Amino acid sequence: MSLASGDEPFHYEPSSLSPREGSVESLVTAEGQDPTRWGHGPGPNEEDAPARLASRDRDSLAGRQVLVVDDDQLNLEIAARLLNNRGAWVTLATHGQEALDLLRLHPRGWDVVLMDIRMPGLDGFETTRRIRTELGLSHLPIIAWTSEPLPEIRRELAEAGVDDYHPKPIEVDVLLETLLRWISPESTR
């Protein structure tokens, strides 16, 4: 979907979503479930992530605007539900050009961008470069999320202007902690 064609972006309002029983998104919201590590055990220095997150207000994302850019519908749905359940307003973009169109129309519309790096067409690296250069949005936090190991792409991320990194699959507590680090209570769009 490109905004140039007149299509409207899809927005999730806080608490507008309820998980389907037994679905992937129910893992994100079900009480008693621990979705903090999907697909593998804790990494180094991550054992205390749940305690660090629990010490923060559960609604710290309340009212915050998050732009999620990914070409994978499942990743978009999981991110939208996860962030929505924490009170965030989520806008989804399915490719880099769509993200640029949204940011061009509303340059101060989002508190943070969660950007997939490997997408067909305009990838996350080039999209981030254009956000920084063409749109001049140097203040907007952009968090890359990708299944690629960080050491292999660290230089490319820095050169593109990415602020932080989160690995796929989603590690719920670590992702929330990363977002909260970049969305300070004092931040303004």
N, C-alpha and C positions, 0 to 999 in steps of 0.2 A: 504494500500500500504506500503510495506516495502522496503527500499532501498537495503536491502540485496538481494531482488529478482531482482534487476536491474531496477526497476521502477524509473522514474524521478519525483521529487516533482512538484507540480503545483505552479507557480509563477504568481502573478498579477503585471504588470508594472503600474506605475503611469499613470492615465488618459487613461488606455486601456479599461476601463469599462464604459458603458453608461447604465443608468437604464432603464428598461422597464416601459412604462407608466402604472400607477396603481399598480405597484408591490411593495413589501415591501421595496426593495432597493431604490425605487423612493422617499420614505419618508426621506431617508438619504440625498438625493441630491437636492430635489425639492426646488426651491426658494419660499420663503414665508411660507414654512412648518416649524413647530417647533417640530422636532423629539427628543428634548432633554430629554423628559420623556416618556417612552413607558409603558403604562399600569397602571400608578399611578401618583399622584400629587407629588409636590416637597417635599423632606424630610427636616429635620432640617438643617439649615445653608447652603442649596443648592440654595436658591433664587438668589444669586449673581454669580453662576457658569457661566452663559452666559456672564456676563460682564467681569469676569476674563479671560475667554477664548478669548473674542473679543479683549482684550487688547494685546494679543499675535499675532504674525505673523501667518496668516492663513496657510501658507506653512511651519510651523515649523517642520513638519514631512517630508518635501521634502528630498528625497534621503535616508531616514532612512529605515533600514531593520527590518521588524517585522515578527516574526514567530508566527502564530496563531495555537493553538492546541485545537481541539474540535471534538467530534464525531458526532455533529449535523451539517448537511450540510447547513441548513438555517443560523445557527449562523456563520458558516465559510463564507458564501456568504455575509452576512450583514457586518461582520467585514472587509472582504476584500474590499468591495465597500466603506465603510466609510473611511478606512485608505488610500486606493488608491486615493480617491477624495481629500485627504489632502496631496498627493504627496509621500506617503510611498510606498516602494516596499514590497509586502506581499507574504509570503510563507505559504502555508496551510499544516498542518499535521492532519490526522484524528484520531490519537491515540498516546499514549505515546511512544511506541516503535519507531514509525516513527519519532517523534521529537528527540529522542535520536540518531537515525541513522543519521539524518541531522546534528545535532550538533557534532557528532563524526567526520563526514566528513569535516565539516567547523566550527570549534569551535569559530571562530571570525566572523562568517558570519552574525550575527544579533545584532541589538542594544537593542532589548527587546523581551521577550516572553510573549504572552498573553495565559494563560494556563487554560483550563477547568479543574475542579477538579474531577468531577465524570464522569469517562469514563469507559467502559468495558475493561477488561484486565488490563493493566498498567494505573492506575489512575493518576491524576495530582499530588497528594501528593508523590507517589513513583517516578514518572517521575522527579519531582523537586529534590527529594533526590539524585537520580542517576546523575542528571545534576551537582549537587554540589559535590558529592563524587567521582563517577567514572570518570566523565569528568573534574572535578576540575574547573568548571566555576563559581566560587564564585562571580565574577564581573558582570555577566550577569543578568540584572534586569528581574525578573519573576513576572508577575502580574497575580494573580489568578482571574478567573471570574467564578462565580457560582450563582445558584439561592438559595443556602443555606444562612441563616442569619449568618452574621459575628460572633456574639457572640458565636454561637454554634461550630464554627470551628476555631476560632482565634488561639488557642493553637496548633492545628494540622498544621495550615498554618505556624506558626513560627517554629515549629519543623522540618518541611519539608524544610525550607529555602526560602519560598515565601517572596518577598519583599513588595508586596502591594496587594490590593484586589479591585475588581470591581464587583458589583452585576449584575445579569441578572434579568430582561431584560436590554439590553444596554441603558444606559443613556449617550447620545452622548457627551454632553459637559463635563460631569464628567469623562468619559473614556478618552477623549482627554487631559483633564487637568492632569489626572493621568499619561498618557504616556509621556506628555511633562515634567512632574516633574522628570521622570526617564531617559529621553533622553535629556541630557543637550547638548548645542551646542559644548561643549568641549569634550564630550564623544567620545571615539574611540573604535573600535572593536578590 
